[in-house]
Amino acid sequence: MATSADHQRAVVADDLSISYIEHGSNRKHEAVSGISFELEPGEILGVVGTAGSGKSALGRILSGRRRPGKGEWPFITGGTLEVVGMDLRHPSRLDRRRIDLDIGYLAQDSGDQLRNDLTVAENIAEPILSRDRTFDRKRLGRAAAMLIDAVDLELGMLGKFPFELSRGQRQRVAFAQALIVEPSVLVVDEPAQGVDIIARPALFSLLERINVARNCTMILLSHDLRAIERLTKNVLVLDRGFVLARGTIDEVLTDPHHAYLKRMREAREYALTPLPGLVERETLAAMDLVADGLFGDPDPEQLGADAERSAREQLVSQRAEFARFHTDDAEEKE
């Protein structure tokens, strides 16, 4: 039985085993075998492993999502798992209603799962509207705009449909969709998957800001140690469903005893430089707004400043002779 202290932790996995039914057969395959770990609120854990290591199955289970009838969708076969106080092995009716609101989940193919009959804005808002059709549409629209800006996409994309976007753009829309409910735990499977290399710094910066501002617990699953290391030094290394190591990256890679850990250390030595690309000032400002909260009352001074800037930019676009005033004003602020 879990103690009261366990409920204060964000994630408690105890001797957790996960299996799935192999596609096209009735044979059960064990993806994860007897792993245990705990996460405090606000902690970031990187789960590292090659294809077939069990990390994606773990991510799906941690997300709490269930898809009955879907082949190869994993299920818990042993041990216990609690996320923000919810029993994910035997969730209650209340737990099932809370899961999608308390746990954000971005799968590798989330961008491909967006509804093509909804606009980008409607897709982002869907996790809220599917539960409350009376939710204030104006507040939702403002939140969707903040999110699309924060994931470094143009506001004009809000009115487009997913089939009009590239795969990387769709994945960033799915990223925004996962954040719209402001989850207390966020599970991200391959955070850089399919995303243009120039856009990746914005996504990692957004995750970092949300973690700091909202004490959001994060589990990042990836084969790429460089991607994980941008946000945390704490890792759990999986290999064929078993835990090879748990600790900081330096601890795990010091005198590695396993061939996979040795390859990780070698790869790290060649990948210590930061990802290329810069995040635009406007995108950074949008990230701060998202991190501070999507549904708070807007700052009147900020709204006034935004309106003034918009009017100035419109004037410059219409009257080229005023461009020097716009440039001088920007230089003074810098």
C-alpha positions in Angstrom: 0.0 0.0 0.0 1.3 3.4 -0.9 2.2 5.7 2.0 1.1 9.3 2.3 4.7 10.4 1.3 4.3 8.5 -2.0 1.3 10.7 -2.9 3.5 13.8 -2.6 5.8 12.4 -5.3 4.9 13.0 -8.9 5.8 9.5 -10.1 6.3 6.3 -8.2 7.0 3.1 -10.2 7.6 0.0 -8.2 8.7 -3.3 -9.8 6.8 -2.2 -12.9 6.5 -4.7 -15.8 4.8 -3.9 -19.1 3.7 -6.1 -22.0 1.9 -5.9 -25.3 0.2 -8.3 -27.7 2.3 -8.6 -30.8 0.6 -7.4 -34.0 -0.9 -10.3 -36.0 -0.7 -12.8 -33.2 -1.9 -13.5 -29.7 1.6 -13.8 -28.3 2.4 -11.6 -25.4 5.7 -9.8 -25.4 7.3 -8.2 -22.3 8.6 -4.8 -23.1 9.7 -3.7 -19.7 10.6 -5.9 -16.8 10.6 -5.0 -13.1 11.8 -1.4 -13.1 11.5 1.0 -10.2 12.0 4.8 -9.9 10.6 7.8 -8.2 10.3 11.4 -9.3 9.7 14.5 -7.1 7.5 17.3 -8.4 9.5 19.4 -10.9 12.1 16.8 -11.5 13.1 16.0 -15.1 14.1 12.4 -16.0 15.7 11.3 -19.2 15.0 7.7 -20.3 17.6 6.6 -22.8 17.6 3.5 -24.9 17.9 2.1 -28.4 14.9 0.9 -30.5 13.4 -2.1 -28.7 14.6 -1.0 -25.3 11.1 -0.5 -24.0 11.2 3.3 -23.6 8.2 4.0 -25.8 6.1 1.4 -24.1 7.1 3.0 -20.8 6.1 6.4 -22.1 2.7 5.2 -23.2 2.1 3.6 -19.8 3.2 6.7 -18.0 0.8 8.8 -20.1 -2.1 6.8 -18.8 -3.6 6.6 -22.2 -5.4 3.4 -23.2 -6.5 2.2 -26.6 -8.6 -0.9 -26.4 -8.5 -3.0 -29.5 -5.3 -1.3 -30.8 -2.6 -3.8 -31.6 0.7 -3.6 -29.7 -0.7 -1.0 -27.2 1.1 -1.8 -23.9 -0.5 -2.7 -20.6 0.8 -3.2 -17.0 1.4 -6.9 -16.1 3.3 -6.5 -12.8 4.1 -4.0 -10.1 2.5 -0.6 -9.5 2.6 2.8 -11.0 1.3 6.0 -9.5 1.4 9.4 -11.3 0.3 12.5 -9.3 -1.6 10.2 -7.0 -3.4 8.3 -9.7 -3.2 4.5 -9.8 -2.4 3.9 -13.4 -2.6 0.1 -13.2 -6.1 0.1 -11.7 -7.4 3.7 -12.3 -10.7 4.7 -10.7 -13.4 6.4 -12.7 -12.2 9.7 -11.3 -8.6 8.9 -12.2 -9.6 8.2 -15.8 -11.3 11.6 -16.0 -8.2 13.3 -14.6 -5.5 11.6 -16.7 -5.7 13.7 -19.8 -5.8 16.9 -17.8 -3.0 16.1 -15.3 -0.6 14.2 -17.7 0.5 15.7 -21.0 1.7 13.3 -23.6 3.6 13.8 -26.9 4.2 10.6 -28.8 6.6 10.3 -31.8 3.6 10.3 -34.1 1.3 12.8 -32.3 1.5 15.2 -35.2 0.1 12.5 -37.5 -2.8 11.9 -35.1 -4.2 15.4 -35.4 -7.7 15.7 -36.8 -7.7 16.9 -40.4 -11.3 18.1 -40.1 -10.3 20.6 -37.5 -8.1 23.7 -37.9 -4.8 24.0 -36.1 -6.5 26.3 -33.5 -9.3 23.8 -33.0 -6.9 20.9 -32.6 -4.9 22.7 -30.0 -8.1 23.5 -28.0 -9.7 20.1 -28.4 -8.4 18.6 -25.1 -10.4 21.3 -23.3 -13.4 21.5 -25.6 -13.9 17.8 -25.6 -14.6 18.1 -21.8 -16.2 21.5 -21.7 -17.9 22.9 -24.8 -18.9 26.0 -22.8 -15.3 27.0 -22.1 -14.7 30.6 -22.9 -13.7 30.6 -26.6 -12.0 34.0 -26.4 -9.6 32.7 -23.7 -9.0 29.5 -25.6 -8.2 31.4 -28.7 -5.7 33.6 -26.9 -4.1 30.5 -25.3 -3.8 28.8 -28.7 -2.2 31.9 -30.1 0.3 32.0 -27.2 1.2 28.4 -27.7 1.6 28.5 -31.5 3.9 31.5 -31.0 5.8 29.7 -28.3 6.5 26.6 -30.5 7.9 29.0 -33.1 5.1 28.7 -35.7 3.4 31.7 -37.4 0.1 32.8 -36.0 -1.3 32.5 -39.5 -1.2 28.7 -39.2 -4.0 28.7 -36.6 -6.6 28.8 -39.4 -4.9 26.1 -41.5 -5.7 22.4 -41.4 -3.1 19.7 -40.4 -2.9 18.3 -43.9 -1.6 21.7 -45.1 1.4 21.5 -42.8 4.7 19.7 -43.0 5.2 16.7 -40.6 7.5 18.8 -38.4 5.0 21.6 -38.2 2.3 19.1 -37.3 4.5 17.7 -34.5 4.9 21.2 -33.1 1.1 21.7 -33.2 0.8 18.5 -31.3 3.3 19.9 -28.8 1.1 22.9 -28.3 -2.0 20.6 -27.9 -0.2 18.6 -25.1 0.4 21.8 -23.2 -3.0 23.5 -23.5 -4.3 21.8 -20.3 -1.2 22.9 -18.4 -0.3 19.4 -17.1 1.6 18.8 -13.9 3.4 15.9 -15.5 4.6 15.9 -19.2 5.8 12.8 -21.0 7.6 13.4 -24.3 8.8 10.6 -26.6 11.7 11.8 -28.8 11.3 15.5 -28.2 13.2 16.4 -31.4 11.6 13.7 -33.6 10.6 15.2 -37.0 11.2 18.8 -35.9 13.4 21.0 -38.1 16.8 21.5 -36.5 16.3 25.3 -36.5 13.1 25.0 -34.4 14.5 22.6 -31.8 16.1 25.2 -29.6 12.6 26.9 -29.2 11.0 23.6 -28.1 13.7 22.8 -25.6 13.7 26.4 -24.2 9.9 26.2 -23.8 10.2 22.9 -21.8 12.9 24.4 -19.6 10.7 27.6 -18.9 7.6 25.6 -18.1 9.6 23.3 -15.8 11.0 26.3 -13.9 7.8 28.4 -13.9 5.2 25.7 -13.1 7.4 23.0 -11.4 6.2 20.6 -14.1 7.6 17.1 -13.8 8.9 15.8 -17.1 9.9 12.4 -18.5 11.9 12.7 -21.8 12.4 9.5 -23.7 15.0 9.4 -26.4 17.8 7.4 -28.1 19.7 10.8 -28.3 21.6 11.6 -25.2 22.4 15.1 -26.5 18.7 15.9 -26.6 18.2 14.7 -23.1 21.2 16.5 -21.8 19.9 19.9 -22.8 17.3 19.6 -20.1 18.6 17.2 -17.4 21.6 15.3 -16.1 19.4 12.6 -14.5 18.9 9.5 -16.7 17.5 6.0 -16.6 19.1 3.8 -19.2 17.0 0.9 -20.6 18.2 -2.1 -22.6 15.8 -4.7 -23.8 13.4 -3.9 -21.1 15.8 -3.9 -18.2 17.4 -1.0 -16.3 21.2 -0.8 -17.1 21.9 2.3 -15.0 20.2 5.1 -13.1 21.8 8.3 -11.9 23.5 11.4 -13.4 24.9 11.2 -16.9 28.5 11.5 -15.5 27.8 8.7 -13.0 26.3 6.5 -15.6 29.1 7.0 -18.1 32.1 6.8 -15.7 33.8 3.5 -16.2 30.8 1.9 -18.1 30.5 -1.9 -17.7 28.1 -2.5 -20.5 28.7 -2.2 -24.3 25.7 0.2 -24.8 27.0 2.5 -22.0 30.4 2.5 -23.7 28.8 3.6 -27.0 26.8 6.3 -25.2 30.0 7.7 -23.7 31.7 7.7 -27.1 28.7 9.4 -28.8 28.6 12.0 -26.0 32.2 13.0 -26.6 31.3 13.9 -30.2 28.1 15.7 -29.4 28.8 18.2 -26.6 28.2 21.3 -28.8 24.7 22.9 -28.4 22.2 22.5 -31.1 22.4 25.2 -33.8 19.9 27.9 -34.3 18.7 30.9 -32.3 15.3 31.6 -30.8 13.7 34.8 -31.9 13.0 37.5 -29.2 9.2 37.4 -29.9 9.2 33.6 -29.5 11.1 33.9 -26.1 8.5 36.4 -25.0 5.7 34.0 -26.0 7.4 31.2 -24.0 7.4 33.4 -20.9 3.7 34.0 -21.3 3.0 30.3 -21.8 5.1 29.4 -18.8 3.4 31.9 -16.5 -0.1 30.5 -17.4 -2.4 30.3 -20.4 -5.6 31.5 -18.8 -4.7 34.4 -16.6 -6.0 37.9 -17.3 -3.9 39.7 -19.9 -1.7 42.5 -18.8 -3.3 45.8 -19.9 0.1 47.5 -20.3 1.3 44.6 -22.5 -1.9 44.7 -24.6 -1.4 48.4 -25.1 2.3 47.9 -26.0 1.4 45.1 -28.5 -1.3 47.3 -30.1 1.1 50.2 -30.4 3.7 48.0 -32.0 1.2 46.5 -34.4 0.0 49.9 -35.4 3.6 51.1 -35.9 4.4 48.1 -38.0 1.3 48.6 -40.2 2.2 52.2 -40.7 5.8 51.3 -41.8 4.5 48.7 -44.2 2.2 51.3 -45.8 4.5 54.2 -45.8 8.1 53.3 -46.5 9.3 56.9 -45.6 8.5 56.2 -41.9 10.8 53.1 -41.7 13.7 55.1 -40.2 11.5 56.1 -37.2 10.7 52.4 -36.6 14.3 51.5 -36.8 15.5 54.2 -34.5 12.8 53.2 -31.9 13.9 49.6 -32.0 17.6 50.5 -31.6 16.8 52.7 -28.5 15.0 49.8 -26.9 18.0 47.5 -27.5 
